């Protein structure tokens, strides 16, 4: 089943999500929040160019138990 990759942007009228985006692939949505960044770095250190050519790759070591 093909699962296309796309950027999903926050709604501009909602100030807290303005200029923010997530990556969606099929039913999965990938996002990074402030709590996911290194201590004292803040969310502004995370940047993905919306013109990036994103590709899905399988990695058998990605999931840890």
PDB file of N, H, CA, C and O in Angstrom:
ATOM      1  N   UNK A   1       0.848  -1.167   0.000  1.00  0.00           N
ATOM      2  CA  UNK A   1       0.000   0.000   0.000  1.00  0.00           C
ATOM      3  C   UNK A   1       0.898   1.236   0.000  1.00  0.00           C
ATOM      4  O   UNK A   1       1.706   1.411   0.912  1.00  0.00           O
ATOM      5  N   UNK A   2       0.769   2.073  -0.989  1.00  0.00           N
ATOM      6  H   UNK A   2       0.113   1.931  -1.730  1.00  0.00           H
ATOM      7  CA  UNK A   2       1.608   3.280  -1.023  1.00  0.00           C
ATOM      8  C   UNK A   2       1.205   4.267   0.073  1.00  0.00           C
ATOM      9  O   UNK A   2       0.022   4.510   0.311  1.00  0.00           O
ATOM     10  N   UNK A   3       2.217   4.827   0.731  1.00  0.00           N
ATOM     11  H   UNK A   3       3.178   4.630   0.538  1.00  0.00           H
ATOM     12  CA  UNK A   3       1.971   5.844   1.752  1.00  0.00           C
ATOM     13  C   UNK A   3       2.853   7.039   1.406  1.00  0.00           C
ATOM     14  O   UNK A   3       4.055   7.035   1.671  1.00  0.00           O
ATOM     15  N   UNK A   4       2.248   8.047   0.818  1.00  0.00           N
ATOM     16  H   UNK A   4       1.272   8.050   0.603  1.00  0.00           H
ATOM     17  CA  UNK A   4       2.976   9.229   0.379  1.00  0.00           C
ATOM     18  C   UNK A   4       3.404  10.067   1.581  1.00  0.00           C
ATOM     19  O   UNK A   4       2.723  10.110   2.605  1.00  0.00           O
ATOM     20  N   UNK A   5       4.529  10.721   1.431  1.00  0.00           N
ATOM     21  H   UNK A   5       5.083  10.686   0.599  1.00  0.00           H
ATOM     22  CA  UNK A   5       5.061  11.591   2.477  1.00  0.00           C
ATOM     23  C   UNK A   5       4.673  13.025   2.148  1.00  0.00           C
ATOM     24  O   UNK A   5       4.833  13.474   1.012  1.00  0.00           O
ATOM     25  N   UNK A   6       4.165  13.739   3.140  1.00  0.00           N
ATOM     26  H   UNK A   6       4.035  13.375   4.063  1.00  0.00           H
ATOM     27  CA  UNK A   6       3.795  15.143   2.919  1.00  0.00           C
ATOM     28  C   UNK A   6       3.998  15.947   4.198  1.00  0.00           C
ATOM     29  O   UNK A   6       4.034  15.394   5.297  1.00  0.00           O
ATOM     30  N   UNK A   7       4.127  17.250   4.036  1.00  0.00           N
ATOM     31  H   UNK A   7       4.098  17.699   3.143  1.00  0.00           H
ATOM     32  CA  UNK A   7       4.192  18.156   5.177  1.00  0.00           C
ATOM     33  C   UNK A   7       2.774  18.582   5.525  1.00  0.00           C
ATOM     34  O   UNK A   7       1.962  18.845   4.639  1.00  0.00           O
ATOM     35  N   UNK A   8       2.481  18.649   6.817  1.00  0.00           N
ATOM     36  H   UNK A   8       3.140  18.436   7.538  1.00  0.00           H
ATOM     37  CA  UNK A   8       1.198  19.135   7.302  1.00  0.00           C
ATOM     38  C   UNK A   8       1.502  20.375   8.135  1.00  0.00           C
ATOM     39  O   UNK A   8       2.229  20.301   9.126  1.00  0.00           O
ATOM     40  N   UNK A   9       0.949  21.503   7.733  1.00  0.00           N
ATOM     41  H   UNK A   9       0.358  21.562   6.928  1.00  0.00           H
ATOM     42  CA  UNK A   9       1.222  22.756   8.432  1.00  0.00           C
ATOM     43  C   UNK A   9       0.107  23.101   9.402  1.00  0.00           C
ATOM     44  O   UNK A   9      -1.053  22.751   9.185  1.00  0.00           O
ATOM     45  N   UNK A  10       0.478  23.800  10.489  1.00  0.00           N
ATOM     46  H   UNK A  10       1.420  24.084  10.665  1.00  0.00           H
ATOM     47  CA  UNK A  10      -0.513  24.283  11.441  1.00  0.00           C
ATOM     48  C   UNK A  10      -1.364  25.372  10.818  1.00  0.00           C
ATOM     49  O   UNK A  10      -0.953  26.012   9.850  1.00  0.00           O
ATOM     50  N   UNK A  11      -2.541  25.581  11.366  1.00  0.00           N
ATOM     51  H   UNK A  11      -2.875  25.061  12.152  1.00  0.00           H
ATOM     52  CA  UNK A  11      -3.445  26.610  10.857  1.00  0.00           C
ATOM     53  C   UNK A  11      -2.939  28.000  11.263  1.00  0.00           C
ATOM     54  O   UNK A  11      -2.753  28.255  12.452  1.00  0.00           O
ATOM     55  N   UNK A  12      -2.713  28.902  10.299  1.00  0.00           N
ATOM     56  H   UNK A  12      -2.864  28.695   9.332  1.00  0.00           H
ATOM     57  CA  UNK A  12      -2.164  30.232  10.602  1.00  0.00           C
ATOM     58  C   UNK A  12      -2.936  31.041  11.654  1.00  0.00           C
ATOM     59  O   UNK A  12      -2.302  31.768  12.419  1.00  0.00           O
ATOM     60  N   UNK A  13      -4.282  30.954  11.732  1.00  0.00           N
ATOM     61  H   UNK A  13      -4.797  30.365  11.111  1.00  0.00           H
ATOM     62  CA  UNK A  13      -4.970  31.734  12.761  1.00  0.00           C
ATOM     63  C   UNK A  13      -4.666  31.286  14.194  1.00  0.00           C
ATOM     64  O   UNK A  13      -4.888  32.046  15.137  1.00  0.00           O
ATOM     65  N   UNK A  14      -4.160  30.061  14.367  1.00  0.00           N
ATOM     66  H   UNK A  14      -3.980  29.444  13.601  1.00  0.00           H
ATOM     67  CA  UNK A  14      -3.854  29.559  15.703  1.00  0.00           C
ATOM     68  C   UNK A  14      -2.401  29.890  16.013  1.00  0.00           C
ATOM     69  O   UNK A  14      -1.483  29.273  15.473  1.00  0.00           O
ATOM     70  N   UNK A  15      -2.203  30.863  16.883  1.00  0.00           N
ATOM     71  H   UNK A  15      -2.948  31.365  17.322  1.00  0.00           H
ATOM     72  CA  UNK A  15      -0.861  31.399  17.131  1.00  0.00           C
ATOM     73  C   UNK A  15       0.139  30.343  17.593  1.00  0.00           C
ATOM     74  O   UNK A  15       1.300  30.392  17.184  1.00  0.00           O
ATOM     75  N   UNK A  16      -0.269  29.394  18.427  1.00  0.00           N
ATOM     76  H   UNK A  16      -1.212  29.354  18.758  1.00  0.00           H
ATOM     77  CA  UNK A  16       0.666  28.415  18.969  1.00  0.00           C
ATOM     78  C   UNK A  16       1.207  27.455  17.921  1.00  0.00           C
ATOM     79  O   UNK A  16       2.265  26.863  18.135  1.00  0.00           O
ATOM     80  N   UNK A  17       0.530  27.281  16.809  1.00  0.00           N
ATOM     81  H   UNK A  17      -0.330  27.762  16.635  1.00  0.00           H
ATOM     82  CA  UNK A  17       1.014  26.362  15.777  1.00  0.00           C
ATOM     83  C   UNK A  17       1.414  27.074  14.488  1.00  0.00           C
ATOM     84  O   UNK A  17       1.761  26.424  13.502  1.00  0.00           O
ATOM     85  N   UNK A  18       1.367  28.382  14.492  1.00  0.00           N
ATOM     86  H   UNK A  18       1.084  28.910  15.293  1.00  0.00           H
ATOM     87  CA  UNK A  18       1.766  29.150  13.310  1.00  0.00           C
ATOM     88  C   UNK A  18       3.231  28.881  12.986  1.00  0.00           C
ATOM     89  O   UNK A  18       4.073  28.856  13.883  1.00  0.00           O
ATOM     90  N   UNK A  19       3.535  28.680  11.706  1.00  0.00           N
ATOM     91  H   UNK A  19       2.851  28.700  10.978  1.00  0.00           H
ATOM     92  CA  UNK A  19       4.897  28.397  11.222  1.00  0.00           C
ATOM     93  C   UNK A  19       5.448  27.066  11.733  1.00  0.00           C
ATOM     94  O   UNK A  19       6.664  26.884  11.805  1.00  0.00           O
ATOM     95  N   UNK A  20       4.566  26.142  12.085  1.00  0.00           N
ATOM     96  H   UNK A  20       3.579  26.289  12.026  1.00  0.00           H
ATOM     97  CA  UNK A  20       4.996  24.822  12.505  1.00  0.00           C
ATOM     98  C   UNK A  20       4.442  23.790  11.537  1.00  0.00           C
ATOM     99  O   UNK A  20       3.402  24.000  10.913  1.00  0.00           O
ATOM    100  N   UNK A  21       5.142  22.685  11.420  1.00  0.00           N
ATOM    101  H   UNK A  21       5.987  22.515  11.927  1.00  0.00           H
ATOM    102  CA  UNK A  21       4.711  21.635  10.503  1.00  0.00           C
ATOM    103  C   UNK A  21       5.072  20.279  11.074  1.00  0.00           C
ATOM    104  O   UNK A  21       5.906  20.164  11.973  1.00  0.00           O
ATOM    105  N   UNK A  22       4.434  19.261  10.538  1.00  0.00           N
ATOM    106  H   UNK A  22       3.757  19.354   9.808  1.00  0.00           H
ATOM    107  CA  UNK A  22       4.737  17.881  10.880  1.00  0.00           C
ATOM    108  C   UNK A  22       4.904  17.132   9.568  1.00  0.00           C
ATOM    109  O   UNK A  22       4.507  17.621   8.510  1.00  0.00           O
ATOM    110  N   UNK A  23       5.489  15.951   9.640  1.00  0.00           N
ATOM    111  H   UNK A  23       5.811  15.554  10.499  1.00  0.00           H
ATOM    112  CA  UNK A  23       5.645  15.108   8.460  1.00  0.00           C
ATOM    113  C   UNK A  23       4.635  13.971   8.590  1.00  0.00           C
ATOM    114  O   UNK A  23       4.578  13.300   9.621  1.00  0.00           O
ATOM    115  N   UNK A  24       3.849  13.759   7.555  1.00  0.00           N
ATOM    116  H   UNK A  24       3.896  14.304   6.718  1.00  0.00           H
ATOM    117  CA  UNK A  24       2.828  12.723   7.564  1.00  0.00           C
ATOM    118  C   UNK A  24       3.158  11.689   6.495  1.00  0.00           C
ATOM    119  O   UNK A  24       3.503  12.029   5.363  1.00  0.00           O
ATOM    120  N   UNK A  25       3.045  10.423   6.879  1.00  0.00           N
ATOM    121  H   UNK A  25       2.765  10.147   7.798  1.00  0.00           H
ATOM    122  CA  UNK A  25       3.218   9.327   5.921  1.00  0.00           C
ATOM    123  C   UNK A  25       2.108   8.325   6.192  1.00  0.00           C
ATOM    124  O   UNK A  25       2.126   7.617   7.199  1.00  0.00           O
ATOM    125  N   UNK A  26       1.147   8.275   5.289  1.00  0.00           N
ATOM    126  H   UNK A  26       1.132   8.851   4.471  1.00  0.00           H
ATOM    127  CA  UNK A  26      -0.020   7.427   5.512  1.00  0.00           C
ATOM    128  C   UNK A  26      -0.739   7.895   6.765  1.00  0.00           C
ATOM    129  O   UNK A  26      -0.989   9.091   6.920  1.00  0.00           O
ATOM    130  N   UNK A  27      -1.079   6.969   7.669  1.00  0.00           N
ATOM    131  H   UNK A  27      -0.875   5.998   7.543  1.00  0.00           H
ATOM    132  CA  UNK A  27      -1.777   7.375   8.897  1.00  0.00           C
ATOM    133  C   UNK A  27      -0.830   7.862   9.997  1.00  0.00           C
ATOM    134  O   UNK A  27      -1.292   8.265  11.064  1.00  0.00           O
ATOM    135  N   UNK A  28       0.487   7.833   9.759  1.00  0.00           N
ATOM    136  H   UNK A  28       0.862   7.505   8.892  1.00  0.00           H
ATOM    137  CA  UNK A  28       1.457   8.232  10.775  1.00  0.00           C
ATOM    138  C   UNK A  28       1.827   9.695  10.648  1.00  0.00           C
ATOM    139  O   UNK A  28       2.033  10.197   9.543  1.00  0.00           O
ATOM    140  N   UNK A  29       1.911  10.378  11.774  1.00  0.00           N
ATOM    141  H   UNK A  29       1.744   9.970  12.671  1.00  0.00           H
ATOM    142  CA  UNK A  29       2.320  11.786  11.799  1.00  0.00           C
ATOM    143  C   UNK A  29       3.542  11.885  12.700  1.00  0.00           C
ATOM    144  O   UNK A  29       3.505  11.481  13.862  1.00  0.00           O
ATOM    145  N   UNK A  30       4.624  12.426  12.151  1.00  0.00           N
ATOM    146  H   UNK A  30       4.654  12.754  11.207  1.00  0.00           H
ATOM    147  CA  UNK A  30       5.880  12.598  12.894  1.00  0.00           C
ATOM    148  C   UNK A  30       6.048  14.073  13.234  1.00  0.00           C
ATOM    149  O   UNK A  30       5.954  14.936  12.361  1.00  0.00           O
ATOM    150  N   UNK A  31       6.297  14.353  14.503  1.00  0.00           N
ATOM    151  H   UNK A  31       6.374  13.652  15.212  1.00  0.00           H
ATOM    152  CA  UNK A  31       6.519  15.742  14.895  1.00  0.00           C
ATOM    153  C   UNK A  31       7.534  15.770  16.034  1.00  0.00           C
ATOM    154  O   UNK A  31       7.776  14.759  16.693  1.00  0.00           O
ATOM    155  N   UNK A  32       8.112  16.923  16.250  1.00  0.00           N
ATOM    156  H   UNK A  32       7.915  17.745  15.715  1.00  0.00           H
ATOM    157  CA  UNK A  32       9.066  17.120  17.333  1.00  0.00           C
ATOM    158  C   UNK A  32       8.555  18.269  18.177  1.00  0.00           C
ATOM    159  O   UNK A  32       8.176  19.318  17.656  1.00  0.00           O
ATOM    160  N   UNK A  33       8.548  18.065  19.478  1.00  0.00           N
ATOM    161  H   UNK A  33       8.856  17.213  19.901  1.00  0.00           H
ATOM    162  CA  UNK A  33       8.135  19.104  20.410  1.00  0.00           C
ATOM    163  C   UNK A  33       9.333  19.530  21.242  1.00  0.00           C
ATOM    164  O   UNK A  33      10.381  18.886  21.200  1.00  0.00           O
ATOM    165  N   UNK A  34       9.186  20.599  21.988  1.00  0.00           N
ATOM    166  H   UNK A  34       8.335  21.122  22.022  1.00  0.00           H
ATOM    167  CA  UNK A  34      10.284  21.120  22.795  1.00  0.00           C
ATOM    168  C   UNK A  34      10.861  20.045  23.715  1.00  0.00           C
ATOM    169  O   UNK A  34      12.075  19.989  23.916  1.00  0.00           O
ATOM    170  N   UNK A  35      10.007  19.198  24.271  1.00  0.00           N
ATOM    171  H   UNK A  35       9.021  19.243  24.107  1.00  0.00           H
ATOM    172  CA  UNK A  35      10.501  18.161  25.189  1.00  0.00           C
ATOM    173  C   UNK A  35      11.356  17.118  24.481  1.00  0.00           C
ATOM    174  O   UNK A  35      12.044  16.344  25.146  1.00  0.00           O
ATOM    175  N   UNK A  36      11.333  17.076  23.145  1.00  0.00           N
ATOM    176  H   UNK A  36      10.774  17.705  22.604  1.00  0.00           H
ATOM    177  CA  UNK A  36      12.133  16.125  22.377  1.00  0.00           C
ATOM    178  C   UNK A  36      13.525  16.652  22.032  1.00  0.00           C
ATOM    179  O   UNK A  36      14.361  15.899  21.534  1.00  0.00           O
ATOM    180  N   UNK A  37      13.780  17.909  22.286  1.00  0.00           N
ATOM    181  H   UNK A  37      13.101  18.521  22.691  1.00  0.00           H
ATOM    182  CA  UNK A  37      15.058  18.518  21.915  1.00  0.00           C
ATOM    183  C   UNK A  37      16.047  18.427  23.074  1.00  0.00           C
ATOM    184  O   UNK A  37      15.639  18.255  24.223  1.00  0.00           O
ATOM    185  N   UNK A  38      17.348  18.543  22.781  1.00  0.00           N
ATOM    186  H   UNK A  38      17.679  18.684  21.848  1.00  0.00           H
ATOM    187  CA  UNK A  38      18.341  18.531  23.862  1.00  0.00           C
ATOM    188  C   UNK A  38      18.084  19.661  24.865  1.00  0.00           C
ATOM    189  O   UNK A  38      17.558  20.716  24.509  1.00  0.00           O
ATOM    190  N   UNK A  39      18.459  19.423  26.104  1.00  0.00           N
ATOM    191  H   UNK A  39      18.886  18.567  26.393  1.00  0.00           H
ATOM    192  CA  UNK A  39      18.237  20.398  27.165  1.00  0.00           C
ATOM    193  C   UNK A  39      18.820  21.767  26.804  1.00  0.00           C
ATOM    194  O   UNK A  39      19.937  21.854  26.294  1.00  0.00           O
ATOM    195  N   UNK A  40      18.078  22.813  27.065  1.00  0.00           N
ATOM    196  H   UNK A  40      17.171  22.742  27.480  1.00  0.00           H
ATOM    197  CA  UNK A  40      18.454  24.214  26.845  1.00  0.00           C
ATOM    198  C   UNK A  40      18.623  24.577  25.371  1.00  0.00           C
ATOM    199  O   UNK A  40      19.213  25.614  25.068  1.00  0.00           O
ATOM    200  N   UNK A  41      18.125  23.760  24.452  1.00  0.00           N
ATOM    201  H   UNK A  41      17.646  22.918  24.699  1.00  0.00           H
ATOM    202  CA  UNK A  41      18.292  24.113  23.046  1.00  0.00           C
ATOM    203  C   UNK A  41      17.037  24.741  22.459  1.00  0.00           C
ATOM    204  O   UNK A  41      17.149  25.624  21.608  1.00  0.00           O
ATOM    205  N   UNK A  42      15.859  24.328  22.874  1.00  0.00           N
ATOM    206  H   UNK A  42      15.768  23.611  23.566  1.00  0.00           H
ATOM    207  CA  UNK A  42      14.625  24.898  22.358  1.00  0.00           C
ATOM    208  C   UNK A  42      14.241  24.328  21.001  1.00  0.00           C
ATOM    209  O   UNK A  42      15.045  23.689  20.323  1.00  0.00           O
ATOM    210  N   UNK A  43      13.025  24.569  20.634  1.00  0.00           N
ATOM    211  H   UNK A  43      12.371  25.088  21.185  1.00  0.00           H
ATOM    212  CA  UNK A  43      12.469  23.998  19.409  1.00  0.00           C
ATOM    213  C   UNK A  43      13.036  24.663  18.154  1.00  0.00           C
ATOM    214  O   UNK A  43      12.969  24.080  17.072  1.00  0.00           O
ATOM    215  N   UNK A  44      13.585  25.854  18.273  1.00  0.00           N
ATOM    216  H   UNK A  44      13.640  26.328  19.151  1.00  0.00           H
ATOM    217  CA  UNK A  44      14.068  26.577  17.094  1.00  0.00           C
ATOM    218  C   UNK A  44      15.304  25.950  16.467  1.00  0.00           C
ATOM    219  O   UNK A  44      15.697  26.359  15.374  1.00  0.00           O
ATOM    220  N   UNK A  45      15.937  24.967  17.118  1.00  0.00           N
ATOM    221  H   UNK A  45      15.618  24.634  18.006  1.00  0.00           H
ATOM    222  CA  UNK A  45      17.094  24.298  16.531  1.00  0.00           C
ATOM    223  C   UNK A  45      16.675  23.198  15.551  1.00  0.00           C
ATOM    224  O   UNK A  45      17.515  22.643  14.843  1.00  0.00           O
ATOM    225  N   UNK A  46      15.390  22.888  15.512  1.00  0.00           N
ATOM    226  H   UNK A  46      14.708  23.339  16.087  1.00  0.00           H
ATOM    227  CA  UNK A  46      14.882  21.841  14.629  1.00  0.00           C
ATOM    228  C   UNK A  46      14.305  22.507  13.384  1.00  0.00           C
ATOM    229  O   UNK A  46      13.426  23.365  13.472  1.00  0.00           O
ATOM    230  N   UNK A  47      14.813  22.097  12.226  1.00  0.00           N
ATOM    231  H   UNK A  47      15.527  21.401  12.155  1.00  0.00           H
ATOM    232  CA  UNK A  47      14.360  22.719  10.980  1.00  0.00           C
ATOM    233  C   UNK A  47      14.407  21.697   9.863  1.00  0.00           C
ATOM    234  O   UNK A  47      15.413  21.012   9.683  1.00  0.00           O
ATOM    235  N   UNK A  48      13.326  21.592   9.114  1.00  0.00           N
ATOM    236  H   UNK A  48      12.508  22.148   9.260  1.00  0.00           H
ATOM    237  CA  UNK A  48      13.290  20.774   7.907  1.00  0.00           C
ATOM    238  C   UNK A  48      12.812  21.680   6.784  1.00  0.00           C
ATOM    239  O   UNK A  48      11.746  22.288   6.881  1.00  0.00           O
ATOM    240  N   UNK A  49      13.583  21.767   5.743  1.00  0.00           N
ATOM    241  H   UNK A  49      14.449  21.273   5.664  1.00  0.00           H
ATOM    242  CA  UNK A  49      13.205  22.576   4.586  1.00  0.00           C
ATOM    243  C   UNK A  49      11.997  21.932   3.910  1.00  0.00           C
ATOM    244  O   UNK A  49      12.041  20.752   3.561  1.00  0.00           O
ATOM    245  N   UNK A  50      10.930  22.689   3.723  1.00  0.00           N
ATOM    246  H   UNK A  50      10.895  23.648   4.006  1.00  0.00           H
ATOM    247  CA  UNK A  50       9.708  22.132   3.128  1.00  0.00           C
ATOM    248  C   UNK A  50       9.909  21.741   1.665  1.00  0.00           C
ATOM    249  O   UNK A  50       9.049  21.081   1.082  1.00  0.00           O
ATOM    250  N   UNK A  51      11.022  22.134   1.069  1.00  0.00           N
ATOM    251  H   UNK A  51      11.721  22.670   1.542  1.00  0.00           H
ATOM    252  CA  UNK A  51      11.336  21.718  -0.300  1.00  0.00           C
ATOM    253  C   UNK A  51      12.157  20.425  -0.322  1.00  0.00           C
ATOM    254  O   UNK A  51      12.543  19.951  -1.390  1.00  0.00           O
ATOM    255  N   UNK A  52      12.422  19.858   0.855  1.00  0.00           N
ATOM    256  H   UNK A  52      12.109  20.243   1.723  1.00  0.00           H
ATOM    257  CA  UNK A  52      13.212  18.629   0.934  1.00  0.00           C
ATOM    258  C   UNK A  52      12.505  17.481   0.230  1.00  0.00           C
ATOM    259  O   UNK A  52      11.278  17.384   0.249  1.00  0.00           O
ATOM    260  N   UNK A  53      13.282  16.630  -0.378  1.00  0.00           N
ATOM    261  H   UNK A  53      14.279  16.709  -0.393  1.00  0.00           H
ATOM    262  CA  UNK A  53      12.753  15.432  -1.024  1.00  0.00           C
ATOM    263  C   UNK A  53      12.837  14.299  -0.005  1.00  0.00           C
ATOM    264  O   UNK A  53      13.856  13.616   0.092  1.00  0.00           O
ATOM    265  N   UNK A  54      11.762  14.105   0.752  1.00  0.00           N
ATOM    266  H   UNK A  54      10.934  14.660   0.673  1.00  0.00           H
ATOM    267  CA  UNK A  54      11.762  13.102   1.811  1.00  0.00           C
ATOM    268  C   UNK A  54      11.493  11.724   1.224  1.00  0.00           C
ATOM    269  O   UNK A  54      10.642  11.558   0.351  1.00  0.00           O
ATOM    270  N   UNK A  55      12.241  10.732   1.724  1.00  0.00           N
ATOM    271  H   UNK A  55      12.933  10.867   2.434  1.00  0.00           H
ATOM    272  CA  UNK A  55      12.080   9.352   1.273  1.00  0.00           C
ATOM    273  C   UNK A  55      12.039   8.448   2.484  1.00  0.00           C
ATOM    274  O   UNK A  55      12.771   8.663   3.450  1.00  0.00           O
ATOM    275  N   UNK A  56      11.190   7.441   2.441  1.00  0.00           N
ATOM    276  H   UNK A  56      10.594   7.266   1.656  1.00  0.00           H
ATOM    277  CA  UNK A  56      11.089   6.463   3.528  1.00  0.00           C
ATOM    278  C   UNK A  56      12.115   5.364   3.310  1.00  0.00           C
ATOM    279  O   UNK A  56      12.281   4.869   2.196  1.00  0.00           O
ATOM    280  N   UNK A  57      12.796   4.990   4.371  1.00  0.00           N
ATOM    281  H   UNK A  57      12.662   5.393   5.276  1.00  0.00           H
ATOM    282  CA  UNK A  57      13.765   3.897   4.343  1.00  0.00           C
ATOM    283  C   UNK A  57      13.459   2.946   5.479  1.00  0.00           C
ATOM    284  O   UNK A  57      13.181   3.381   6.597  1.00  0.00           O
ATOM    285  N   UNK A  58      13.506   1.650   5.209  1.00  0.00           N
ATOM    286  H   UNK A  58      13.732   1.296   4.301  1.00  0.00           H
ATOM    287  CA  UNK A  58      13.305   0.655   6.248  1.00  0.00           C
ATOM    288  C   UNK A  58      14.604   0.440   7.008  1.00  0.00           C
ATOM    289  O   UNK A  58      15.667   0.268   6.412  1.00  0.00           O
ATOM    290  N   UNK A  59      14.502   0.453   8.347  1.00  0.00           N
ATOM    291  H   UNK A  59      13.638   0.593   8.831  1.00  0.00           H
ATOM    292  CA  UNK A  59      15.662   0.165   9.196  1.00  0.00           C
ATOM    293  C   UNK A  59      15.224  -0.840  10.245  1.00  0.00           C
ATOM    294  O   UNK A  59      14.368  -0.533  11.075  1.00  0.00           O
ATOM    295  N   UNK A  60      15.794  -2.030  10.222  1.00  0.00           N
ATOM    296  H   UNK A  60      16.489  -2.280   9.548  1.00  0.00           H
ATOM    297  CA  UNK A  60      15.395  -3.043  11.170  1.00  0.00           C
ATOM    298  C   UNK A  60      15.901  -2.763  12.592  1.00  0.00           C
ATOM    299  O   UNK A  60      15.457  -3.404  13.545  1.00  0.00           O
ATOM    300  N   UNK A  61      16.826  -1.810  12.736  1.00  0.00           N
ATOM    301  H   UNK A  61      17.187  -1.289  11.963  1.00  0.00           H
ATOM    302  CA  UNK A  61      17.321  -1.458  14.073  1.00  0.00           C
ATOM    303  C   UNK A  61      16.621  -0.241  14.668  1.00  0.00           C
ATOM    304  O   UNK A  61      17.006   0.229  15.738  1.00  0.00           O
ATOM    305  N   UNK A  62      15.605   0.271  13.993  1.00  0.00           N
ATOM    306  H   UNK A  62      15.292  -0.111  13.123  1.00  0.00           H
ATOM    307  CA  UNK A  62      14.936   1.496  14.448  1.00  0.00           C
ATOM    308  C   UNK A  62      14.099   1.249  15.691  1.00  0.00           C
ATOM    309  O   UNK A  62      14.115   2.063  16.614  1.00  0.00           O
ATOM    310  N   UNK A  63      13.379   0.156  15.733  1.00  0.00           N
ATOM    311  H   UNK A  63      13.366  -0.505  14.983  1.00  0.00           H
ATOM    312  CA  UNK A  63      12.490  -0.122  16.859  1.00  0.00           C
ATOM    313  C   UNK A  63      13.254  -0.840  17.962  1.00  0.00           C
ATOM    314  O   UNK A  63      13.896  -1.861  17.718  1.00  0.00           O
ATOM    315  N   UNK A  64      13.186  -0.317  19.144  1.00  0.00           N
ATOM    316  H   UNK A  64      12.665   0.512  19.343  1.00  0.00           H
ATOM    317  CA  UNK A  64      13.844  -0.958  20.291  1.00  0.00           C
ATOM    318  C   UNK A  64      12.778  -1.441  21.266  1.00  0.00           C
ATOM    319  O   UNK A  64      11.739  -0.804  21.435  1.00  0.00           O
ATOM    320  N   UNK A  65      13.045  -2.549  21.889  1.00  0.00           N
ATOM    321  H   UNK A  65      13.889  -3.066  21.752  1.00  0.00           H
ATOM    322  CA  UNK A  65      12.084  -3.109  22.856  1.00  0.00           C
ATOM    323  C   UNK A  65      12.531  -2.778  24.257  1.00  0.00           C
ATOM    324  O   UNK A  65      11.867  -3.154  25.222  1.00  0.00           O
TER     325      UNK A  65
END
